[in-house]
Amino acid sequence: MPHALPHRLLSSLAAASACVTLAACGAGDTPSAAVHTVYELPGDRVYPEGIAVDARTGDVYVGSYTTGAVYRATPDARRAEVFLPEGAGNHKTANGLKVDAAGRLWVTDSTSGVAVYDVATRALLADFTVPGSDPRFVNDLAFTPDGTAYLTDSTRAVVYRVTQDQLAAARAQGGRAELSPQFDLRSVLPPIEPGGFSLNGIVADPAGRYLLTVDMPRGDLYRIALSPEANPIGKVTLRGGDLRQGDGLDLRDGTLWAAHNTTNTISRWTVSGDGTTATLDRQRSDEALAIPTTLARAGDRTLIVSSQFDKGGPMGPGSPKTPFAVVTLDGI
């Protein structure tokens, strides 16, 4: 989600959110029996956006969209603690988060690029930035089996790439490097108006054959081939539904989970072996999700970031319910 949302996008998101509220049939602020808090987040202006699970330890990391702070919770904790303080590394936001196999935490800053931290020491290892002054929104990221990171830019409609060799070179040169596009989707996406928003969540096939990324406002899913193909970028055939307002994604064993932010929805899809089709298995909406921006699978649970962006955050006035939280939703 954008740090400084264009007025046009704010209006459309607010309208979508209002429609969800009306469709809730008077649910209001009544607690949902299906939504359960897993981790509480300290602070009254957190507005969380990204989440990552360290597969080695089970620790969970959550980023603040409004301050750039990152929080960490152990698997048996009920409350997270500050891992990186507000403004760490001079970064303004903490959007997409992922922990790689080597124990490095990657944190996107929508306004600049992506920072890489050592989980054990919290040291900043490298900082990759988007060159130039044109608008950018570095949003989410995914890793392929060889440790290569791929990152979406929601305003430029491109996917950046950082290989392990590039990371090593950046560290050897003082930790600074530039991001350059690896895939440009502007030729296959519908036209994006100035200030508009396109690519959001991204996941990688566990075998390293392709990436999947969602075009949030139109609800389409795109497949990007990582091996030579005649048509390397194509639209995935969606059966039974769409991914409108699709934000964060998670892909495990042929199952894709998606968070749909302003519709307060989580959906689950079966993806074909070649990644060309996805069939909707189940979809659940619950106002208590409070604008879910992303999710991550941890064991048999789906951890969902409840952003509350529409309650005094980047999507509208008001006051959030505190503490902010990571939640789960029954049946998904």
Secondary structure, DSSP 8 states (H G I E B T S, - for coil): --SS--HHHHHHHHHHHHHHHHHTTS-TT---SSEEEEEEE-SSS--EEEEEE-TTT--EEEEETTT--EEEE-TT-SB-EEEE-TTGGG-S----EEE-TTSEEEEEETTTEEEEEETTT--EEEEEE--SSS---EEEEEE-TTS-EEEEETTTTEEEEE-HHHHHHHHHTTSEEE--EEEE-TTTS----TT---EEEEEE-TTSSEEEEEETTTTEEEEEESS--SS-EEE-EEES---TTEEEEEEETTEEEEEETTTTEEEEEEE-TTSSEEEEEEEEE-GGG-SEEEEEEETTEEEEEE--TTTTSTT-SS---SSEEEEEETT-
